[in-house]
Structure formats: C-alpha cells, structure tokens
Amino acid sequence: MEISSFELIFKPQSPVGAADTVLQGYFLNITNLEDVSLTFRLNFVTSSITDPDRSLFANTVAIIDTPNVNNSPATLIGGLASPSFRLSPDIVIAPNATAKVALLPSDPFPDPTVAADFECRGFADLTLPAVFTFIPPASISFGPQLDRPARVLVTPQNRATYLNGGVINDQTQAGLPTGSGGAVVEIEPEQGFLLPFSGGMSELLSDMSPTPMPDIAEADMALMFAALADADLKSLNAKLKDAGIGLSLEKRKA
C-alpha cells in the first residue's frame, strides 16, 4: 500500500540569495493493530536516477526503532539507478505495538568538497509479505500472515533541521497526508504456496511447531529446499518465480 510521499533534503532552503541549509528526513510510525505479531516490508520508490546527488543509493542512514530494540541500524537494498529501494531487515512488530522507521540524508555525499546539494523524492510503500512456516510433519508453507487484511495505523512525517554556518537555527516537523486519506489502513497479505517434501528435512524439523521464517536468505532457502529430492522442480521453480523469489533449483549428480 502506498503510504505517503517522502522527500530527503540536504541543501539551501532557497536557490536564490542567502538561506539556511535544510537537513530533512522522513519518519514513519507503524502500529500493528492486530493481536498477532506481523512482519512488514517497506520500500522507498523513486524514478530511476543516475545522478549520485539525487539517488538514495549510498546517501542515506536508515533506522528501525521498536519497543524492544532501540535505534537498530538498517540498510536500503538497491543500486544507483534502482527505481525502488527495499528496507532491510523487514520490520517485525508485536501485537498492538508501534515501530518507527527513520530515513535520513547522510554525509559525506559523492563530492564532499561541493556545497550541500542533495535531494531525493518518491513514495513509501508498505506491504505484508508472505512468510515461510514449517508445518509438521512434512510441509513448508510460503503463505500469507493473515487470512484477511491487517489493520495498521500509520503516521508519516517530515522532520527538518535548519543550519547556518553549522549552527542549528531551527527545527520543524510536519505530518504528511497518507495515500488513503486516513491514518488507519488495511494492508492485504501477500499470498504464497504450500511445499510438500520428504526425506531428511522432515526428520530434522519434525519436532518443530509452525514457525514463521520471514526475510529468509536465499542461501538458507537453498539448503532448505535441498531436502526436496522427490519434488517436481519445474513446478516448484514456477511457483518461486511467481512469488518474486530470485531462486531456481535443478537436480545434479554428485
């Protein structure tokens, strides 16, 4: 769901005449209104940009703050010309808890000898991704976290500091309109599929209860799927592709 626009700035307030330098970041409060823990994915979408002073690439600091973890560093996954940057890790929010995400301009920029001249705009997109869950005795589900849309309270803000000669002159914060027009939104869970399997993985995990495995690394996925000795890999690869997972499997002789 498109939450709001964002604009990061580190440049003079006005292109004409004397002006303070503005350092502006984007802040987003996300409250999970459901009675179960949920994992959210946040993407910052921009147009494809090749100017290193206009891209999010290598120009930002990202922070995730939750009730149990204070100011945890995060990263944006993407390259210079990427039209979208995914926040990593995904944001795990306990029932009825609130997390804050901050995206700030970082310094130095590509040429630190040049006066502050960074800006980047776009919109923030929040999703409820499918997650991996082991289902005893012999299945892995890559499926939705809920069987209905999740109720979420979102509060996006711009926060700006005004600098003159390195001295803070003023600070402001302003609420941003949401894409839905309201603070409470409903986010549709992404769908997935069920993976039946047999062999060693079933024996290894047979004592586990259903366990979400969000944001699993592709290397870990490869190890997990290695137990699918009897699987129809053609169908499995098609499902992985449909789910947007950049991984395919093939059988080889050892």
N, C-alpha and C positions, 0 to 999 in steps of 0.2 A: 504494500500500500504506500502511495506517495504521501509522506508526512508533511513536508514543508520545503520551501526553498532554503538554500544556505548561501552565505557569502563570506568568504575569508578575505581579510584585507590587512596589508601592511604597507601603507603608502600615505602621502599627504592627503589631508581631508579635501583639499581643493587643488585642481591642476593649475590654477591661476593665483598668483600672489602668495604672500606668506600664509602658512597654515600649519596646524598641528599635524603630526604623523599619527595615523589611526592604526591601532593593532586590534583587529576584531576577530573573535572566534565564534563557533557555533556550539550551542549546548542543547542537549535533548534529554529530558526526563521521560522515562518509560516506566509505567506502573502496570504490573501484572494483576489484573482484577479477578483472575481465576483462582480456584482453590488447589491448583496443582502447579508445580514448577514448570516453567516453559523456557525454551531456548529460542532466542530471536536472532535474526540476521539483519544487519544494517549495511546498505550500500549507498555510496555517495555517487550520484550520476551527474556527469558533465558531458559536454560535447567533446569530441576527440580534439585534443590540444597538443601542439608540438612546441609551443613557446615554453621554455622551462620556468619562466616567471609568471605563467598563467595556469600551470597544471598543479594538481595535488601531489604529483609524484615528487618525493624527496623534499617536500616543502611544508610538511605538517607534523604535528605531535598529536597523538590520539590517546585518550584516557577513558577507562571504564571504571566507574565507582559504584559499588553495590553495598548493601547493608553490612556484609561480612568481609568485603575486601576493599580497602581504601586506595583509590587512585592507582589502579592497575594499568601498566603500560599496554597499549595496543598498537597495531600497525594497520596500514592500508595496503591491500593486495592489488597491484596494478602497475602498469608501466607509463612512460611519459605520454604516449599517445592513447592510453586507455580511456574509453568513454565512461567507464564505471569502475569504482574502487570499493572493494569489499572490506569491511572492518573485520579484523581477526584478533582475538578469537570471537566466536559468536557470544551473545550476551545471555547468560543463564540467570533468570530472575525467579526467586522463590514466590510462593503464593502470596498475593497481596503486598508484595514488596516493590520498591522503586529503585531503579538503576539510573545513573546519569552518565551520558556519553559527552565528552568534550572533544572537539576537533579545532586545533589552534594552528595558526601560522607558526613556522619555526624559522630560526635564523642561525647560521647564515643561509642566504639564498644562493642561486647559482653563481652570482658575481657579487661577493660581499663588499667590493670596493665601490659599487654603484649605489646611489641613494635608494632608500626603500621604495619598491615599485611592484609589489606582489598583490595580485587579486585573483580569486577563483570563485566561480558561481556554479550552482547546479541545484539539485534537489536530493533530499534524503528519502530512501525507500526502505521500509521495514517489512520483513516477511517472517513467517513462521515455518521454518524448513522442516521437511521430513527428516526423521532421525532413525538410526539403526537400533533395533531392540532384539535381543535374543529371546526366543520363545521356546522353552523346553517342550518336548525333548529334542526336536530336530528341525528348527526353522529360524531364520533371521528375517525380521520384518524391517523394511525400509519404508516407513509409513508416516502418516500424519500424527501429530502430537495430541490432537483433539479430534472428535468426530463432529465438530461444529466450529464456527468462527470463534476466535478468542477475543474477549473484551479487554481492551487496553486503553489506558489513559496516557496521552502524550502531551508534553509541554515543550515546544521548541523556542529557543531564544537566541538573539544576538547579544554578545557582551563585548563592549569596546573600551579600550584604554586610549586616552589622548596624550601624546608625548610632545614636549617641546624642549629640544636640546637634551634629550634623555631624561627629562624630569616629567613626572606624571602631572598633567593639568586637570584631568577629569576622568571619570569612568561612568559608563551608562550600560544599562541592559534593557532590552525591549523584547516583548513577546512577539512571535511570528504567527501569522494565520496558518492554520493547518489546511491540508488539501481537502479534507472532508467538511471543513467549516465548523467542526466541533472538537472538543478535547477528548471525548470518549469515542474510540473507533473499534471496529470489528475486523480482525485480520483472518482471512481464510487460511487454514492449514494447507500446506503443500502435500500432495498425495505421493504414494510410492508403490511398493510391491512386496510380495512375500517370496522369500528364497528358501525352498526346502533343500536340505542337504543330508549327507550321510557320512559315516567314517569317523576319523579321529576327532574332528571338531565337535561332533555331537557328544562324544565321550568326555572331552575336555570341559565342555560347558554345561553338562547335564545337571549339575547341582546349582546352577545359577538361576535366580529368578529373573523375570523380564527386566532388562537393564537398558536404559537409553544410552546411546553412544553417539552424541552429536559431534559434528565437526571432525569426524574421524579422518586420519591421514590416509592418503592413497596407498602408502606402503603397508600400513596396518590392514587396509582393506584387501590388499593382495594376499597377505598371509591368511586372512580370514577366509577368503574365497578359495584358497589352495585346497581346502577340505572338500571342495565340490567336485570330487573326482568323477562322479556319475552324472553331473549336471549337463543339461543341454546348453552349451556355452553360446551358441548362436542366439538363442532366445534370451539368455542372461545378458549378453552384450547389448542386445537391442533395448532391454529394459534399462540398463545403466546409461545408455545414450539418451533415452527419452527422459531420464531423471536428471540429465545435465552433469553426470559424473564422467570425468575425463579418464576413464579406465576401461580397458578391454582385456579379456582373458583368452588364452589359447593353450591347447594341450601339446606338450613336447615330450619326447623320450628323454629320460635322464641319462 
